Amino acid sequence: MISIGFYGGVGEIGGNKILISSKDGSIFLDFGLNMKRKREYSLGYGHERISRILRNYLLLEILPRIRGVYRRDLLREDHYLRGAEEIDLHACLISHAHLDHYGLVGFLKPEVPIALSTTTSSLIKHSVETGHLTGPEGDIFTYRDRFLQEQLRVINDVKKKKELKDRLVIKRSQKIFSAGKPISDMPFHVEPYPVDHSVPAFGFLLDLGEAQIAYTGDLRLHGIVRHYTEEFIENARGVDYLIIEGTRITDSTQMTESKVREYAFRELKDKEGKFAAVMISSLDVDRLRTMINVAKELNRTPVLSPKLAHLLKTLKESGAHIRSIPEPGKDFLIYHEKRSLTSGGYMLDSQSYYSWQKQIYREYGNHTIKPEEISRDQGNYLLIFAGLTYVTELVDINPEPGSLLIESTSEPYDEEQEIEWEKVERWISLLRMDHIQIHASGHANREDLIQIINKIKPKTVIPIHTDNPREFKKLLQSEGYQVITPEEGNLLHLR
Ligand SMILES: [Zn+2]
């Protein structure tokens, strides 16, 4: 008996958690956090108490009600999951390093290996080191058992204490997969294939004997590596079930990665002699490379925020399969944030620098540039950063009126970010800068999704990661496809 359970990403964008089960065991395809649902219940700063976070996530159905998969240190009592089905989970596969696909992995018991690519692993490592993942959500690779940690405070027996200390640090097991090669120790045959997205991403092909299933993860056909998506399509041809993302199923607009380059070039050229900055999505290496190249063509030195420099450093050190990773000194300079109260603002020992920043500045000290240096020669640089809050950094540069801020992110804004964006706009007008948007999405639009489906020609289409699963029915049923719009928590039994 084969079944598919959908525990997130159903009738909503993000939070994918797809459970594939056979008689030999189960795997999860992604274990993402639905940020919208989390925010709907977040009070105050939204930090849940450690003693009840897992229980509350079950209550809010942010985490699925399943037994045998969660960490014991966060949930000691069983009655919260009474009556829930127990599963034999062999692994959790991560398609890519976006939180809505991996953000809840920290709650899984550490014996369940996470299967991911080298690149995804290093992107998540970067996000954990430099980001704001708090509590168990940041417990992806290595963490401390929270129950033992507390026990250690009340135990005096030296021998017992030592024994507990030895078990304190938990390493979650990782299974690194590579393109086109079957993943080992799975209950059935699984092959990962890279796809084009705003971060390096994978889709999966599953062969369960009686049924072939393809899962797209997030993908597009208009990026730099669209040939990855095309190869995935080739390999998925004729599957029985296609689980496909539909973020943009109601959107026909098309902005390609190469158009982004063209527009950015033109806009920056018009701003000769003025300061310019560009905001990108935090892990979008393709966009980062695009902007570095545009800057160079216009004889502007690209200046990267320390976080983006850390991203490239982490990728390089991991040996990730990414073509030509730009290098500090040769391809860009690193923006030296002014954070301390002494030494003119640059006292590195100050607590105001994060430890990962200190590391970056110490290692690449010769390749940094301070805001006052940029300020003296404003037309010579392009500052590239990620994250809305970074706009306040520009105060230190003191841009001349009429300088340019390009917003060039790849993911759609949700409501919450729109509110934040209003604040950013206030800063932009306070700084007397001009502002334009050059967006290209990480997701395929309506026509491309239909094209992907028509080329794969599955017997059954299962849309997920979309607000409009019914739109797939409207578009596809007259073409002879069976379209199943899943319901959250319900199992779909195949054969
Ligand atoms: Zn994504």
Residues whose N, C-alpha, C, O or C-beta is under 5 A from the ligand:
A	BS01	ZN	H98 D218
